[in-house]
């Protein structure tokens, strides 16, 4: 029988996995898989388990939110091991699973975890930390990941962006950062309220944010910079660009394999939706085709 390390977060989302554990293990067993099962006990637990025991397994199945997957992948990279990952998403947002076409339904995701097509994809590194699909800072990223998904679904992208930016008003007190951002060999300077480097069709619960430009294995991340508005007219330009996936004087979009972000004060980074530390000088790079993951993709 094939061995598999199965690490799940029992508190992820609405604790949905609790009623599905028996069927998951039964399905794995029926396919000749002998799972070693561990329920995380605290934040960071998945990282510790994978870093300590991951070397003994060729296959690692993770269930939880994107933060749990981030812990597992980060641990594997730190331990310099190269297992094949499978993922059963049970979080509240589940951005990454949309990119690799893994169903939010646990039974379907379980089948993909066993029978899915293995795809080798890029991951990101920021200084000495790793991330799977997004590194961001600024008020828009804070709002995106802290807002309830049901509310996002009710409002839709346009209304949500408007409501989010309203929370930043008045413009005069809007938090921003003076930054120098080197994108490959281009230097962009300005006063920014948002920065994002991503490798996903969905970020913060919104899909198709780059109109099909995302390639999970192309060695490039998609970059979004939002400059500080000075008036309500400028704010409307930002809303229009973000809503329609466009660029203008205030919303800058690029693709890059490496970046350096220098800010005038410490920024709090969000890595895959979780806190990723503070810094004034960060180097970000794409690690090309670094991990294997079972997907629902056709090619």
N, C-alpha and C positions, 0 to 999 in steps of 0.2 A: 504494500500500500504506500501511496505517496504521503509524505509528511507535510503539514502546513501549520504555521503559527497563525492563530486567529485571535486578534486583539480587538475588543470592542469597548466602546464607552457607554455604560448603562444609563447615563444621564443625558445623553445627546438628544436634542430635539424634545419631543414629548415622551421620552423613554419608550419609543415605538418598538425597539428591538426586543423588549422584554417578553412580548407575546410570540416572538418568532424564533427564539433561540433553538427550540427543539426541532422545528422544521428545517432550519439552516443546517444543523449538525446532522440530521437524518439525511438530507440531500447530499452533503459532503461525503458521508459514509457510503451512500449508494453509488457514488462515483469513484470509490476506491481511495478516498482521502482520509488520512488519520490526523484529525486536527488536535493541536494543543491549544486550549482555550484559556484566555486570560481577560478578566473584566478590570478595566482601569479603576484605580481607587482615588486618584487625585490628579490635578493638572500636572502634565509632564510625565505621567506614569507610562504612557505608550512609548514615549521617547526612551525612557530608561529600559523598558523591557526589550524593545527591538535592538537597542545598542548592545545589551548584554547577551541576548539569546538569539538574535536574528541570524547570526553566522551558522547556526545549526539547521537552517531551513532554506530551501530553494524557493518556497512560496509563502508569502505573508498576506493574509487577508485582514483588512482593517474595516471596522464599522464604527461610524460616528459622524461628526461634521468635518468640514474641511480642515479645521484645526487639528483634529485627531490624525487625519491623513498626513498633514504637514509634519507632525511629530514623528510618525513612522518613517517617512521619507528622509527627513533630516537626520534621524538616528542611523539609517542605513548608509547615508553618505558619510557621516562622521566615522562610522565603523569600517568604511571602505568595503562594503559588501554590495552585491548586485542581485538581490532576489527579484522574482516576479511578483508585483503587487496586484492584489485584487481589492475592490472597494465596494462596500455596501453603504450608501449614503443615508444617514438618519438625522442629519443636522437640520437647522432651520432655514439655511440658505442653499447649501449644496451647489455652489457655483461650478466647481471643477467637474462634477459628474455630468453636467450638461455638455461640457466640451468633449467628453469621451463617450457620450451617449449611453450612460448608465442610468437605468430607470430608477425613479424614486420609490418604486414599489419593491419591497424587500424581497419577495419571492423571485421577481424578474432579475433584480440585481444579483441575487445569489446564483442564478443560472449563469449570468454573465461572468461572475467570479470564477466559475469553473470552465465554461465553454467559450468565453469571449476571445476575441482576436487580440493577441499580444501586440502592443505598439510601443516602440521606443520613443520617448518624448524628452523634450528639454526641461530643465529645472533652472531656478535662479539662485544666485548666491549674492548676498549683501555683506561685505566684509567677511566675518567668520560664521555667518548664519546662512541657512538655506531656506528657500521657499518654493512652493510648487507652482503657484499661478499668479500671485500678485504681491507687490510691495508698494505701499502708498503712505502718504502723509497729507495732513490738511483737513479742514473742516468738512469737506464733502465726503471724504473717506470715512470720517468718524460718524457722520449722519447715516451713510449708506449701510454700514455694518451694524449700527445700533438700532435701526428702525425695524419694527416688526414686519415680517414678510407679508402677512395678510394685509397690512396697511399699504404696502407697496403695490400689491395686486389690485387693491381697491382704487388707489390713486392713478396707477399707470405711470409710465416713465415721465411723461411731460409734467403732469401735476405734481409728481413726487419731487422732481428737480426744482420746480417752482417753490414748493413748500419748504424744501431743504434750504434753498438759498434765502428764503424769507427769514429763516432762523438765524441767518448770519447778519441780518440788518440790525441797526443802521449801517450803511456802507462805511461810514467814518470809523466805526469800531470793529470792522471785520478783521479777523486775525489773518495775517499774511506773513510771508517769509521772504526776505531778500535772498536770492539764490543765484549761484552760477552753476549751470548744468551742462556738462560736457557729454554730448551724445555721439558716440563714436568719435568723430573728429570735428564736430560742430559745437560751438560754445553759445549757449543761450543764457542771457542774463535778464533778471526781472524781479518783480514783486509778485509772488505766487500764493494763491490760496489753496492750491491742490496740485499734487504730483502723483502719478501712477505709472508703474511698469507692470504690465500684465501679459499673461499667456493663456487667455481663456475667452470663450465667446460670452461668458457671463461673469459679471463682477457685482457684488452687492445685491444679487438677486435680479439683475437686469440682463437679458440676453441680447445677442446680436449687436453688441456695443461697437463693433468695428466693421460691420457690413461685410463679413466674409473674409477679412484680411488675415485672420488668425491662422497660423500654421503651427501646430504643436511641436513639430520636429524640424522647423526651418532655421533654427539658430538665432531667431530674432524675437524680441519682446516688443509689444506695442506700448508706446509712451504717450501719455496725456498730461499736458501742463495747462493749468488754468491761472491766468493772470488776475491780479486784483482789479476789480472794476472801480471806476471813479464816479459813476453816475448810474441812475436807473436805466439809462439808454445802454450803457456798457453791460449792465446786469442782464438786460434783455438779450443782448448779443450772445452772452455766455449760455443763457437758457436755450436759445435757438440752436447754437452749435452743438451743445450736449444732447439735446433732444433729437437732432437730425443727423448725428454722427458727422458733423462738419468741422472745418477749421476756420478760424478768422483771427483778428488781431488779439483776441483774448484767450482762445483755445488753440493750443498748438499740439499737433499729433505727429509722431515720428515712429519709425521702427529702428531698433538698434540691438547690437550684440553686447555692447558694454557702455556703461555710464559712470560718471562721477558727479555726485550731488553735494555741493558745498553751500551751507546756509549760514545766515548771520547769527542764528541762535539754535539751540538744540531743538530738533523735531522728534516727535514720537512716531516711530514707524509702525505701521500695521502690516504684518506678514501673514498672508492667507486668512485675514480677518482677526488675527490675534495680535496682542502687543509684541513688538519685535525689538524693543530697546530704543534708546535715544542717542542721537549723534548730530554733529555739525558737518561731518565730512564722511560720505559713504561712497564706496565703490560697489557697483552692481555689475554682474556679468552673467551671461547665459552659458550654462553648461550643456553643450549640444548632445542630445540623445543620451541622457545619462541614466534614465530609469526605464524599466519594463513595467507595463501595466496592462491588465486585461481590460478590454474595452468592448463597447457595443458597436464600434465603427465597422463599416463594411470593407474599407481598404486602408 
